[in-house]
Amino acid sequence: MYKNEEKEPIQAEEPKEEKENQSDEASNLIRELGILSTGTDFKSDIQYINIIGSVEGHTVLPAENKTTKYEHLIPQLIAVEENPKIKGMLTILNTVGGDVEAGLALAELISTLSKPTVSLVLGGGHSIGIPLAVASNYSFIAKTATMTLHPIRTTGLVITAEPTFEYLKKTQERIVNFIVENSTAEKEKIEKLMNCTENMSNDVGTILFGHEAVSIGLINEVGGLNAALKKLKTMIQEQETQEK
């Protein structure tokens, strides 16, 4: 006598081409944007953006440099504003700085988002990384992280004429004014730290550690990932309550 064997339902396999396309897409996301998934296997109403290495602008940096390409981040920032499923954004920074125009462009986009934004500085948020850090509605910095305030730099051919120095001065003012408008730091304090000649042995400027950045009003709070996410979720809930 034979027993009836129950057979498991046969699941259709994904087409080979579809699997290859998904694999290629995942590889591109990791290589270009540092994103581990497209969001299909990780459900969240928070957009996560990382800014690492040097902020690359209009000039392509050498291949050995770790960079964040600003043209890759702009569509993501627009998506935060346009996508109704996204309710807030967390920006992770560990950057040495980079292109001033590109950095300010990203900072302006972040600061003008209508949805709650929080930033977290890990390792370092130097140079143009400072406007990027303060652009969010609320900012955190890790205990061991540092931030470097210094005057703007320029490379390549410099025409030693008055208009050149006037342009550099105005560019510096753009950065300082943005920092002051998006933090509680005082303009006089920022300019003094930027032009300090006593803090760094081979440079002009000031290195601020986590608690020092908070004490001058540059960053809101010392904290890590858990604190940043908790704050962002609270801000999202508050906004939803106000809109009801």
C-alpha positions as CSV (number, residue, x, y, z in Angstrom):
1,M,0.0,0.0,0.0
2,Y,1.4,3.3,-1.0
3,K,1.1,6.5,1.0
4,N,0.1,9.8,-0.6
5,E,3.0,12.1,-0.6
6,E,2.3,15.8,-0.2
7,K,4.2,17.8,-2.7
8,E,5.4,21.4,-2.0
9,P,4.1,24.0,-4.4
10,I,6.7,24.8,-7.1
11,Q,7.8,28.4,-7.0
12,A,8.6,30.0,-10.3
13,E,12.2,31.1,-10.5
14,E,13.0,34.7,-11.5
15,P,14.2,35.0,-15.1
16,K,18.0,34.9,-15.4
17,E,18.1,38.3,-17.1
18,E,16.0,39.9,-14.3
19,K,18.4,38.5,-11.6
20,E,21.4,39.8,-13.5
21,N,19.8,43.3,-13.9
22,Q,19.1,43.4,-10.1
23,S,22.7,42.3,-9.4
24,D,24.1,45.0,-11.7
25,E,21.8,47.7,-10.2
26,A,22.8,46.7,-6.6
27,S,26.5,46.9,-7.6
28,N,26.1,50.3,-9.2
29,L,24.2,51.6,-6.1
30,I,27.0,50.5,-3.8
31,R,29.8,51.8,-6.0
32,E,28.3,55.2,-6.9
33,L,26.0,56.1,-4.0
34,G,27.0,53.8,-1.1
35,I,23.4,52.5,-0.9
36,L,23.1,48.8,0.0
37,S,19.6,48.3,-1.5
38,T,17.0,49.9,-3.7
39,G,14.5,50.0,-0.8
40,T,12.5,47.0,-2.0
41,D,13.9,44.8,0.7
42,F,14.1,47.5,3.4
43,K,11.0,49.4,4.2
44,S,11.5,52.8,5.7
45,D,10.0,56.3,5.5
46,I,13.3,57.9,6.1
47,Q,15.9,58.7,3.4
48,Y,19.5,58.1,4.3
49,I,22.2,60.0,2.6
50,N,26.0,59.8,3.2
51,I,28.6,62.4,2.4
52,I,32.1,60.9,2.6
53,G,35.6,61.7,1.5
54,S,35.9,64.8,-0.7
55,V,32.9,66.6,-2.2
56,E,33.5,66.4,-5.9
57,G,32.2,69.3,-7.9
58,H,32.8,70.4,-11.5
59,T,36.3,68.9,-11.7
60,V,36.7,65.1,-11.5
61,L,39.1,64.1,-8.7
62,P,41.8,61.4,-9.1
63,A,40.5,57.8,-9.1
64,E,42.3,57.0,-5.9
65,N,40.3,59.7,-4.0
66,K,37.3,58.7,-2.0
67,T,34.6,61.1,-3.2
68,T,30.9,62.1,-3.0
69,K,29.7,63.3,-6.4
70,Y,27.2,66.2,-5.9
71,E,25.3,65.4,-9.1
72,H,24.5,62.0,-7.6
73,L,23.0,63.5,-4.4
74,I,20.9,66.2,-6.1
75,P,18.3,63.7,-7.5
76,Q,18.1,62.0,-4.1
77,L,17.4,65.3,-2.3
78,I,14.7,66.2,-4.9
79,A,13.2,62.8,-4.3
80,V,13.0,63.5,-0.5
81,E,10.8,66.6,-1.3
82,E,8.7,65.0,-4.0
83,N,8.1,61.5,-2.8
84,P,5.1,61.4,-0.4
85,K,6.4,58.1,1.1
86,I,9.5,59.8,2.4
87,K,8.8,61.6,5.7
88,G,12.3,62.7,6.7
89,M,16.0,62.5,5.9
90,L,19.2,61.6,7.9
91,T,22.5,62.8,6.5
92,I,25.7,61.0,7.7
93,L,28.9,63.0,7.2
94,N,32.5,62.0,7.3
95,T,34.1,64.4,4.9
96,V,37.4,66.3,4.5
97,G,35.5,69.0,2.6
98,G,35.9,69.7,-1.1
99,D,34.4,71.9,-3.8
100,V,32.9,75.1,-2.4
101,E,30.2,75.6,-5.1
102,A,29.1,72.0,-5.0
103,G,29.0,71.8,-1.2
104,L,27.0,75.0,-0.9
105,A,24.6,73.8,-3.6
106,L,23.9,70.6,-1.6
107,A,23.7,72.6,1.7
108,E,21.1,75.0,0.2
109,L,19.0,72.0,-1.1
110,I,19.1,70.4,2.4
111,S,18.2,73.6,4.2
112,T,15.2,74.3,2.0
113,L,13.5,70.8,2.3
114,S,10.1,71.0,3.8
115,K,10.4,67.7,5.6
116,P,12.4,67.1,8.9
117,T,16.1,66.7,8.5
118,V,18.8,65.6,10.9
119,S,22.6,65.4,10.3
120,L,25.2,63.3,12.1
121,V,28.9,64.0,11.9
122,L,31.1,60.9,12.3
123,G,34.9,61.0,12.1
124,G,35.1,64.5,10.6
125,G,33.0,67.2,9.1
126,H,35.7,69.6,7.8
127,S,35.7,72.7,5.7
128,I,32.7,72.8,3.4
129,G,31.4,69.8,5.4
130,I,30.4,72.3,8.1
131,P,27.7,74.1,6.0
132,L,26.5,70.6,5.0
133,A,26.2,69.6,8.7
134,V,24.4,72.7,9.9
135,A,22.0,72.7,6.9
136,S,19.7,70.1,8.6
137,N,17.0,71.2,11.0
138,Y,18.9,69.5,13.8
139,S,22.5,68.3,14.0
140,F,24.5,65.8,16.0
141,I,28.2,65.1,16.3
142,A,29.9,62.0,17.7
143,K,32.1,62.4,20.8
144,T,35.3,61.5,18.8
145,A,34.4,63.5,15.7
146,T,36.1,66.8,14.7
147,M,35.3,69.8,12.5
148,T,37.8,72.2,11.0
149,L,37.0,75.8,10.4
150,H,39.4,77.5,8.0
151,P,39.4,80.2,5.2
152,I,38.6,79.0,1.7
153,R,41.4,77.5,-0.4
154,T,42.1,77.9,-4.1
155,T,44.3,75.9,-6.5
156,G,45.6,76.4,-10.0
157,L,46.2,79.7,-11.7
158,V,45.5,82.8,-9.5
159,I,45.4,86.2,-11.1
160,T,46.8,88.6,-8.5
161,A,44.3,91.4,-9.1
162,E,41.9,93.1,-6.8
163,P,38.8,91.5,-8.3
164,T,40.2,88.0,-7.5
165,F,40.7,88.8,-3.9
166,E,37.3,90.5,-3.7
167,Y,35.6,87.4,-5.1
168,L,37.4,85.2,-2.6
169,K,36.3,87.5,0.2
170,K,32.7,87.3,-1.0
171,T,32.8,83.6,-1.3
172,Q,34.1,83.4,2.3
173,E,31.2,85.6,3.4
174,R,28.7,83.3,1.7
175,I,30.0,80.3,3.7
176,V,30.1,82.2,7.0
177,N,26.6,83.7,6.5
178,F,25.2,80.3,5.7
179,I,26.7,78.8,8.8
180,V,25.4,81.6,11.0
181,E,21.9,81.5,9.5
182,N,21.6,77.7,10.0
183,S,23.1,77.4,13.5
184,T,23.3,79.4,16.7
185,A,27.0,80.2,16.3
186,E,27.9,83.9,16.3
187,K,29.4,85.4,13.2
188,E,32.3,87.0,15.1
189,K,33.2,83.7,16.8
190,I,33.1,81.8,13.5
191,E,35.4,84.3,11.7
192,K,37.8,84.4,14.7
193,L,38.2,80.6,14.7
194,M,38.5,80.5,10.9
195,N,41.5,83.0,11.0
196,C,43.1,81.6,14.1
197,T,46.9,81.1,13.7
198,E,47.5,79.3,17.0
199,N,45.4,76.2,16.9
200,M,47.0,74.4,13.9
201,S,50.8,74.3,13.5
202,N,50.9,74.3,9.7
203,D,47.7,76.0,8.8
204,V,45.2,78.8,9.6
205,G,42.0,77.8,11.3
206,T,40.7,75.8,14.2
207,I,40.0,72.1,14.9
208,L,36.9,71.6,17.0
209,F,36.1,68.4,18.8
210,G,32.6,67.2,19.3
211,H,31.7,69.0,22.6
212,E,33.5,72.2,21.4
213,A,31.4,72.3,18.2
214,V,28.3,72.1,20.4
215,S,29.6,74.7,22.9
216,I,29.9,77.4,20.3
217,G,26.5,76.7,18.8
218,L,27.8,75.1,15.6
219,I,26.2,71.7,16.3
220,N,23.1,71.1,18.4
221,E,24.1,68.0,20.3
222,V,26.7,65.4,20.9
223,G,25.3,62.0,20.1
224,G,25.3,59.0,17.8
225,L,23.1,57.1,15.4
226,N,20.5,56.1,17.9
227,A,20.0,59.7,19.2
228,A,19.9,61.1,15.6
229,L,17.2,58.6,14.5
230,K,15.2,59.1,17.7
231,K,15.3,62.9,17.2
232,L,14.3,62.6,13.5
233,K,11.3,60.3,14.2
234,T,10.1,62.7,16.9
235,M,10.3,65.6,14.5
236,I,8.4,63.6,11.9
237,Q,5.6,62.8,14.4
238,E,5.4,66.5,15.4
239,Q,5.1,67.6,11.8
240,E,2.4,65.0,11.1
241,T,0.5,66.2,14.2
242,Q,0.6,69.8,13.0
243,E,-0.6,68.9,9.6
244,K,-3.7,67.1,10.9
